[in-house]
Amino acid sequence: MKQLRGVDASFLLLERPNSAGHVGAICMLDPSELSAPLDLGALTELVNERAPLIPLLRQKLRTVPLGLDQPHWVDDDSFDVEYHVREISLPTPGSDAQLAEQISRIHARPLDRSKPLWEIYLVSGLSDGRQAMYMKIHHAAIDGVSGTELMGLLLDLSPEGRDLVPPEPFRPEPAPGTATVLGWAARSLAMRPQRCAHRCRSRPHRTSSRRCRLATAQSRTRSPRRRRHRDSGRASTTNTVQSAHYPAPSLRVSQRQSRRSQTGQKRARRLG
């Protein structure tokens, strides 16, 4: 059982009805060299065989009451691989535009948080006999590197595949009760000041540099002070150019006059 980090838990908090927290990947498949057709049954068996290599596929979230601490990954005692592996078909021959439209609709649907946060779709009916596999998984479960590793465990580089040990029956570990989770949360809350103090002592230069950067950013966001006349002490309403004060209207007039003089000089040169 593993607890989510603060960065991973933030993807759960940022999720909204109009903003998804999961990521997706699509793979184009060429089944012409396969000895048996690739259908829903074959893909389900493949995922079930390789699920022991990826424990996260059979784990779900266990939240802490009142949000006192980050959620935990626990084994799903009612895990059903057939719920997560699905199949759809496009009108033959399906184009890439139809595939993109269908995938966008699937990606727009949020994942069920009461189950493991992933789904796989086998898409058939594409032109030239091609097939596609689309997988979406929540960003709280993987990042870019782990997502690449996950796809490497699910897919093979050759049609022959790899030899795997037959999977053992899945025996999920019992999920912790509410009292146990609250006890872990209380211990974590009590240890936070000590952890912060330890980090400040072990990395004083980084802490000070962060404070300096924060102070600099705050000073930049402040509104600039208005300059005051030395003689009157009242706020200036003039534009400051190289420590010289010019009224705004006169400055515009001088700019127009300089432009007119330059234009007149150019015309005189052409005529001359």
N, C-alpha and C positions, 0 to 999 in steps of 0.2 A: 504494500500500500504506500502510495506516494502522494505528497501534498503539493498543490500547485504553488508556483512562485508568484510573486506579486505581478510580474509582467504578464504571465500567462493568464492570471485571473482577471487582468484588466480587459482582455478581449471578451470575457463574458459580460463584464459591466458595460462595455461600450456597445453591445449588441442592442439594436432597436428594431421595431417592425420594418423600417425602411433602410436598415443598415445591417448586413449580415456579418457574423463573426467567423464564418468558416471560409476555407480556401478550397479551390478545386483544381483538378488536373485531368486532361483528356489525352488518351493515347489512341493513335490510329493503328489498327491491326490488319494484317494481311493473312487470312486463314487458308490461303491456297495451298500451302505446304503442310498443313496439318493432316494427320492420319484420320482423325475423327473430327466431326464438326464442333465448333465452339458454340455451345448454347448455354442457357441458364443453369442447367444441371452441372455441366462441366466447370463453369466458372464458380459456382457455389462450392463444389468439391475442392477446387483449387484453393479458394480462400479458407475453407475449413482446415485443409491440410497445413497451411502456412500460418494460421492464427497463433499457434504456440510460439512461433518466432517473433510475433509482435503482440505482446501481452496487452497493449493498449486497446487492441480491437475488441477485447472482451471485458473492458472496464468502463464503468460509468462514474458520474460525479456523485459524491456524498457531501452535501452542503452542511455548513455549521449553522445551528439556529441563531437567529438575530444577526447573522453576518459577522460574528465576533472574530472569525479567522478565515483563512483561505480554504476552499473546498479540497477534498481528498479524492484520489482515484481508488475505487474499490471494485472488486470483481462483481460482475452482473450475474446473479444467481438464476436469472431467467433469460440468459443469452440465447438468441435464436439467429443463426447466421442467415437463414432465409428471409428474415425481415430486412436485413441490410443489403443483400445482393438482389438486384432487380433487373428486369429486361424490358426494353421498349423497342419498337420497330418503326421506321420511317416509311412513307409511301415509296415503293420501288419505282424508279431508281432515285434514292434520296441524294440531294445535293449537299454541299458543304454549308450553304446558307440555311437550309432546313435543319441541319445538324446544329448549327450555332444557335438558332432560334429555340430549338428544343432544350438544349443544354442551359440556355439562359433562364428558361422557365423553371427548370429543376434547381438551378443554383439559387434562385430567388426564394425558394421555400426554406424556412429555418429548420434546423435539426432538433429532434426531440431530446430534451435534456434528461429525461428519465431513462434513456437508453444510451449505449455507447455512441459517441458523437461522430459517426461516419456512415456513408452510404456509397455503394458501387452500382453503376448502371451499365449494362451491356446493350449497345445500340446496334441494331441490325438494319438491313435494307438500304445500305449506302450503294452508290454506283461502283462498278467494277468489282463487285463482290466483297468490298471492304466492310470492316466492322470497327466499332469504336468502344472504348471503355472509359467511362467518366467516373471519377472518384472525388467526393467532397468530404472533408474532415475539418473539424473545428480547429481554429488557430490556437486555442488554449492547449491542444494536445500535441501539436507539432510546430516546428519552425521550418525554415528553408532546408537546412541540412538533414534533419530527421525525416522530412518529407521525401527527400531524394533517396534516403536509405530505405524508407518504407516501400517505395515503388520498386526499388531494386530487389527487395525480398519477395514481392508479389509477382513480378514479371521475370521472364528468362530471356536470354539473348539468342537462344536457338530453339527451333521447334521441338527438339527432343526433351527439353526441360532438364531438371536436375533430380537426383535421387534424394528423397527425404525419408526420414524415419516415420513410420505410421504414427499418427498422433494418438496420445493417450486420452481417455475420457476426461472431459473438463470437470474438475472439481473446484468450484469457486470457494475462496476463503470467506468465512462469515464476515459480514459488514459490521463495523463498530456501532454500538448503540448511541443513543442521544447523550447519556451521561458520560460515556467515554469521550465522545467528540468534544463536549463542553469542558471536560477536564483537560484535554489537550489544548483547547483554546485559552483556558485560564493560565496554563503554564506558559504558553507562548506570549501572552500579554504581559505576564510578570517578568519574562526574560528580555523583553524588548529594550527597556532602558539600559540594561547591562550590555546588550549587544551593540547598541549605539555608542556607548562609552568605550567599549573595546575597539570599535572601528575607528573612533576619533583618536585613540591613543596609538593604534597601530599604523594609521595613515594620517598623521597631522598635516603634512604638506598638501595632500589632496583636499583635506577638509578646508584648509585656509584658502587654497586656490579657488575652490567652489564658492566660498563666501565672497572672495574678491570678484569673481565673475558675476555673482548675483548682485553685488553692490554696484558694479559697473553697469549692468543691464538696467537696474532700477534708476540710476542717475541719468541714463540715456532716455528713458521713457518719461522722465519729468519734463514738464513744459518749460521752455527757456524763459529766463527772467527778462523783463523789459528793462531796457537801458534808461537811465535817468540823466537829466541835465545836471551838470555840476553846479551851475549857478542858481537854478531855481529849485532843484530837487523834485520836480514833477516828472511824470512819465513822458517819454519822448514819443511823438507820433511821426517821426521821420524815418527814412530808410538809411541804414548805416552802411557806408561803402568805404573800406579802408580807413576807419576811424574818422571819417568826415561825414557830417550830417547834411542831407539834402532833402528838402520837402518833396514828397512824392509827385505832385503835379509838375514842379519845375524840372525834376529829373526826366519825366516823360517828354517834356517840351525840348529839353536839351538833346535828348536822343533823336527826336524827329528832326531838329535842326541839323545835327551832324549827318544824318542820313541824306537830307536834302542837299547839303553842301557836297557830299561825296558824289551824289548823282549828277549835280551840276558840273563837277570837275570831270567826270567821265564823258559827259556830252561835249564839253569844251575840247577835250582831247580828240574825240572823234571828228569834230568839225575842223580842228586845226590840222 
